[in-house]
Amino acid sequence: MVNSLLPTLLPIMRNVFLLIGGLLFGALSPVRAQQALADSVKKLLDQPAPDSVHALHLVYHAMYMEPVDMEQAHVLYQQAVEFSVRKHIPYYAGMALRFEATPYHIAGNRAMEINNLQRAIAYLSTVNTTKAKKELGNAYTEVGSWYRYNSQYDSAIHWFIKGLGVLESVGANLTTQYYNMAALYQQLKLPQLQKEYALKSLAAARKSGTPRNIYAGNLVLVHYYNEVGPFDSAKVYLDSAFKYFDPQYEFRFACQYHLLAGITFQNLKMNDSAIVHYNQTYDYAKANHATWNMVEPKIQIGHIYYGDKQYAQAEVVTKEALALAEKDSIPNFMQECHGLLTKIYEETGRFKEANEHIWKYVELKDSIEAGERKTFALDLEKKYETQKKDNELLRQQATIRQKDTINYILIGSAIALILILVLSYRNYRNKRKLQLQRINELETEKQLTATEAVLKGEEQERTRLAKDLHDGLGGMLSGIKHSFTTMQGNLIMTPENQAAFERSMDMLDSSIREMRRVAHNMMPEVLVKYGLDTALRDYCIDINKSGALRVDYQSIGLEQAAIEQSKAIAVYRIAQELINNTIKHAQATHAIVQLSLSNGQLSLTVEDDGKGFEEALTHQSGGIGWYNIRNRVEFLKGKLDINSAPGKGSSILVEVEA
C-alpha cells in the first residue's frame, strides 16, 4: 500500500536544472572576492574620483562583500543606487540593482529579485550606450528566468526573446541566454529543442574563449544527457567541463560540478565514485553555510544506499538530510526525505515508522500542491480582472467609435470643401519648404566642405611648420652649438668669460629642446609612425612628467587597429584640447583618458575631478577651444556628449565611426 502512494524515487533531477540556473546566473557575473578585495575597494572609495568611477567602486564593494556579510552587501548596494540616482548616472543605479538581484535569486527571495530587476530595467532604459544595452539585455533575460522559475512559460519566452534581441544588436556573448532557452524547453518537455539550445550555449561559450563560460556550457550538456541519455555522453561533457574548472571559483561552482558528477556516476552505476562527489558537494556547501546545497547530496547518497539494500546507512544519511531540510524549511526536500524513509522502513519491516513518514509525506505533498493551486488561482484571478478591464475598455472604445462615425458624417461635407482650399495652399507651402530645405542642405554641405578644407589646411601647415622648425631651425641651432663647442677648445677665456660662455650654451640647449617640443606638439612624429593609441599614450605620459596634472590613460580594442590618419589626427587634437582645458580651467588634480574601439565605433572619454562647468557656457565662451572641438566632431560626423556641473567634475564623451 505504501509503494502505491509514492513516486519512483530516482535521483532528484527535477531540482538540478534549477540549481544550475542559479549557479550559471552567478557564473557569468564578475567573480565575488573575499574580504581583502572588499577592503581594497573600500580604500578607493575614500579617494577623490569622478562620480562615475565612485559609483562603480560602490557597486564592486557591495559585490565583494556578498560572501563576507550578505546583510552589509545589501546595504552597500542601496548606497550605490542612491548615489547614482543623486548624481544623475542611471547606468550605475541599474547595474547595482541587477547585481543585487543575484543573491536574492540564490536566497529564494523571488519578490525582491523581480523588484530589483524591474527597477534596473527602468534605469537602464534611459541610457543609450552599448554597455547600458548589454546590462539591459541581461536584465530582460533574468526577468525571463524569474518567470521560468515561477512556471509562467509564456512570459518567460517573451522576456528571453526580448533579451536576445537587445544583446544580439550589440554583439554580446549569448552563452547564458541560450542556456536559459534550453532550461525552458526542458521544463516544457521538449528534449530536441532543449538539446539544440544547450549545444548553442556551448558553441557561444567556446566562441567567447572564456574558461568560465566553456565550463558552464559543458555542464548544461551534462545535465541534458543525464536526463535524456546516453549517460556515457554525460561523462564525456563532464570531463570536458573539468578541464576548465578553477579552484579559485566560488564554492557554488564547485558544488555544481561535484553534484552533476555524482549524478553522472550514479547513472553509470559507479556508486562509490558517485558518493565521493556527493560528499565533496556537501563539504563545500557546509563550509559556506549553504543548507540547500547540503541537503541535495545527502538525499542522493540515501538513494544509493537504499538501492544497494544498505538500509541502516540509508536511514542515517536520509535523517541527516531531513534535519537540514526542516531547519531551513525546504518543503520539496522534506517531502523527498519522508518518502525515502517510508520505503526504507517498509523494506526493513518497521511498518509503524513507515506509516508515520508516509502521512508526513502526504501532508507535505498536499501542502505543496495546495500552494501551487493557490498561486495558479491567483494568477487566473489576475488574468480575469485584466480581461474584464480590457473588455470594458473595448466596449467604451466601440461607443466612442460609433459617436465619432456620426460626427464624421455630419462634418464630412464641410471638410471636403475646406480640403480643396487647404491642399492648394499646402502644395504651394511644400514646394517652398522643399526649396528652403535644399538651400539649407547645400549651405550645410558648403560649411562642412569649408571646415574640412580649413582642418586639412591647418594640419598641412602644422606639418610644414613642424618640419621647417625641426629640419631648418633645429639644424641651424645644432650647427651653431657644434661650432661654439669647437671654438671653445681653441679659445683662451677668463673664468668670467668661461662662465658666460657655458650659460650661453645652456640657453642654446634649452632653445633646441623648446624648439623640438613645439615641433612635436604641432605634428607628433609618433602619431604618423605608430598611430593614435601610442601617440595619445605618450602625450599623457608627457603631461604626467610635467607635473601639471595626473593623467591615467586607458585603451581598449586598439592593439591591432588601423585608423585613417586624418581621423586619428582629428581625435588626437580633440583629446589635446580637452586636456589643455582641464589644465588651464578645471583646477583638477586627476584626469582619466580612455580610448576604445568596439563594433566599428571609436570612443574618446576624458574625465576629471575639477570644479566643473555649465554646459551652456561652452557655446557662449569667446575662446576658440570648444569651437575647434565642435568643428572637428562635426567634420568627423560624430557625437559630443558633455556631462558636467559646477563642483562635480566633468566627463566628455566623443564617439565617431572608426
C-alpha positions, 0 to 999 in steps of 0.5 A: 500500500505504501509503494502505491502512494509514492513516486519512483524515487530516482535521483532528484533531477527535477531540482538540478536544472534549477540549481544550475540556473542559479549557479550559471546566473552567478557564473557569468557575473564578475567573480565575488572576492573575499574580504581583502578585495572588499577592503581594497575597494573600500580604500578607493572609495575614500579617494577623490574620483569622478562620480562615475568611477565612485559609483562603480567602486560602490557597486564592486564593494557591495559585490565583494562583500556578498560572501563576507556579510550578505546583510552589509552587501545589501546595504552597500548596494542601496548606497550605490543606487542612491548615489547614482540616482543623486548624481544623475548616472542611471547606468550605475543605479541599474547595474547595482540593482541587477547585481543585487538581484543575484543573491536574492535569486540564490536566497529564494527571495523571488519578490525582491529579485523581480523588484530589483530587476524591474527597477534596473530595467527602468534605469537602464532604459534611459541610457543609450550606450552599448554597455547600458544595452548589454546590462539591459539585455541581461536584465530582460533575460533574468526577468525571463528566468524569474518567470521560468522559475515561477512556471509562467512559460509564456512570459518567460519566452517573451522576456528571453526573446526580448533579451536576445534581441537587445544583446544580439544588436550589440554583439554580446556573448549569448552563452547564458541566454541560450542556456536559459532557452534550453532550461525552458524547453526542458521544463516544457518537455521538449528534449530536441529543442532543449538539446539544440539550445544547450549545444548553442550555449556551448558553441557561444561559450567556446566562441567567447574563449572564456574558461568560465563560460566553456565550463558552464556550457559543458555542464548544461550538456551534462545535465541534458544527457543525464536526463535524456541519455546516453549517460556515457555522453554525460561523462564525456561533457563532464570531463570536458567541463573539468578541464576548465574548472578553477579552484579559485571559483566560488564554492557554488561552482564547485558544488555544481560540478561535484553534484552533476558528477555524482549524478553522472556516476550514479547513472553509470552505476559507479556508486562509490565514485558517485558518493565521493562527489556527493560528499565533496558537494556537501563539504563545500556547501557546509563550509559556506553555510549553504543548507540547500546545497547540503541537503541535495547530496545527502538525499542522493547518497540515501538513494544509493544506499537504499538501492544497494539494500544498505538500509541502516546507512540509508536511514542515517544519511536520509535523517541527516538530510531531513534535519537540514531540510526542516531547519531551513524549511525546504518543503520539496526536500522534506517531502523527498526525505519522508518518502525515502524513509517510508520505503526504507522502513517498509523494506526493513519491516518497521511498518509503524515508522513507515506509516508515520513518514508516509502521512508526513509525506502526504501532508507535505505533498498536499501542502505543496500542491495546495500552494501551487493551486493557490498561486495558479488561482491567483494568477487566473484571478489576475488574468480575469480582472485584466480581461474584464478591464480590457473588455470594458475598455473595448466596449467604451472604445466601440461607443466612442467609435460609433459617436465619432462615425456620426460626427464624421458624417455630419462634418464630412461635407464641410471638410471636403470643401475646406480640403480643396482650399487647404491642399492648394495652399499646402502644395504651394507651402511644400514646394517652398519648404522643399526649396528652403530645405535644399538651400539649407542642405547645400549651405550645410554641405558648403560649411562642412566642405569649408571646415574640412578644407580649413582642418586639412589646411591647418594640419598641412601647415602644422606639418610644414611648420613642424618640419621647417622648425625641426629640419631648418631651425633645429639644424641651424641651432645644432650647427651653431652649438657644434661650432661654439663647442669647437671654438671653445677648445681653441679659445683662451677665456677668463673664468668670467668669460668661461662662465658666460660662455657655458650659460650661453650654451645652456640657453642654446640647449634649452632653445633646441629642446623648446624648439623640438617640443613645439615641433612635436606638439604641432605634428607628433612624429609618433602619431604618423609612425605608430598611430593614435593609441601610442601617440595619445599614450605618450602625450599623457605620459608627457603631461604626467612628467610635467607635473601639471596634472595626473593623467591615467590613460586607458585603451581598449580594442586598439592593439591591432587597429588601423585608423585613417590618419586624418581621423586619428589626427582629428581625435588626437587634437580633440583629446589635446584640447580637452586636456589643455582645458582641464589644465588651464580651467578645471583646477583638477588634480586627476584626469582619466583618458580612455580610448576604445574601439568596439563594433566599428565605433571609436570612443574618446572619454576624458574625465576629471575631478575639477570644479566643473562647468555649465554646459551652456557656457561652452557655446557662449565662451569667446575662446576658440577651444570648444569651437575647434572641438565642435568643428572637428566632431562635426567634420568627423560626423560624430557625437559630443556628449558633455556631462558636467556641473559646477563642483562635480567634475566633468566627463566628455564623451566623443564617439565617431565611426572608426 
